[in-house]
Amino acid sequence: MHNFFVFIFMIFISTTQSFAFDVKLLNNNKEAFSRELSTRDTAAANSWSSTHRLGLNLKFNVIKALQKTFNEMEQVDTNCELGLADKFTRDAHDFGLIDQDSEALTLVHYLRQQDIIDDILYKIMRDSIKVKYAFIDAENYQVIRLRNSLNRQNAGIDLKKFYSPIQTWPDDINTCTLDTYWQMSNQLTFQNSFDRYTQLTKLNYNAYSSGVIDRKTYGKLQILRDYDVLGWQVYFKRYADVINNAKDKMTKTPELKATHNFAAEYASRKERITKRSMLYINYNSTQIMMLSQVLEKTAKRMEAKSSSIHWQYTDDVNGETEVYIFSPMEQYRLAIKMLKKDMAEIMRSDAFRNSGFEYEHLIAAAYETGLIKSAELDHVLKFEDFWNPKVSRWKTYSNFAFQVAGTGVVYLPPPFNIIGAIGLVLAQSLIIKPDQTPDPDNNGNVII
């Protein structure tokens, strides 16, 4: 009987351990520098950590607290941003990291400063903590009397029905504040984000002045507006999906630290969106894996020992045949056409419809999954013809093709097939306009 209980206990321990979240997934090994952490926040993190009572044990305890937070959030299957902020703040107290809730923001600065987390998670945690901290004083939020708060846009809205989802405010465990706010806003018809917020502000005032919501609820809704939560680039649900199911899934030896700036470079400087953030905004984990596999297939085609076309002239399998073997340059050109074919099929598929696909997203996806590393990016992106305005796009294309498939290939470090595939995709990104989509009348299966 004793042995039976020991056996059951061991199964329980084994089961518990098997569901443990791998906190190493949060480690920043993709961004060579931070676009989000300011010099002021870095200084605050350094000052806080240098005088912390835990001393050399600080980083160890921080990682343990983060491990506990994500372990429990996975078990309850919640992806609430404000729930993440709440849970991590409580765990930080339990591990002796902070004495007051107001220190949680500085702790998050420290997480990013130490590369324990990346920019995407840092932004989610930082902004969520700011919202939660602002909620404390929501009941005292100043109510500004609005003129013309009733108009044709909101005249037909039933305020009691519209605000029913927040009569009991979401607990950010079973229901999420941001999800609920999204669902409410999607009931409106608006022209742009400014118009949406204008309508929400008027509705909040109407609901408060008519007694549908109380002062504290009104304050929380206005705080969500003030922090532009509907305009956040990446939400926790998407982040959790990608790091769990795509990040470094195509390598057995993930990089410990990024040494190339590719992921942190701006895809949109105006909106401060990096290339890595753009990947997370546009694609889920399944789509990222699919994009990465396209580059993997391209690399394999370039590395193939030989490629050929086979003709069988009769129905007899032993009858007359002809085989044409491609030269290395022809094999490279065929890889280009196959890449175009693969991309045309992806862009036509329902899974990628309206995804805003660009060829550079292939490289970003392959980098995220670990198929390519910083060193390979560094080699191909140093090919100066890509950035030389005096070299035409087609000349750049042919020069790199010669380097990979011609005599220059002997000078490329292994794995030259991956480097060649990256160069091929990058050359395509220079040749193809970002908004160019496959011609629906063109047969995507024609490769010759």
Buried (B, 14 or more C-beta within 10 A) or exposed (E): EEEEEEEEEEEEEEEEEEEEBEBEBBBBBBBBEBBBBEEEBBEBBEEBBEEBEBEEEBBEBBBBBBBBBBBBBBEEEBBBBBBBBBBBBBBBBEBBBBEEBEBBBBBBBBBBBBBBBBBBBBBBBBBBBBBBBBBEEBEEBEEEEEEEBEEEBBEEBEBEEBBEBBEEBBBBBEBBBBBBBEEBBEEBEBEEEEEBBBBBBBBBBBBBBEEBBEEBBBBBBBBBBEBEBBEBBBBBBBBBBBBBBBBBBBEEEBBEEBEBBBBBBBBEEEEEBBBBBBBBBBBBBEBBBBBBBBBBBBBEBBBBEEBEEEEEEEEEEEEEEEEEEBEBBBBBBBBBEBBBBBBBBBBEEEEBEEBEBBBBBBBBBBBBBBBBBBEBBBBBBEBEBBEEEEBEBEEBBBBBBBBBBBEBBEEBEEBBBBBBBBBBBBBBBBEBEEEEEBEEEEEBEEEE
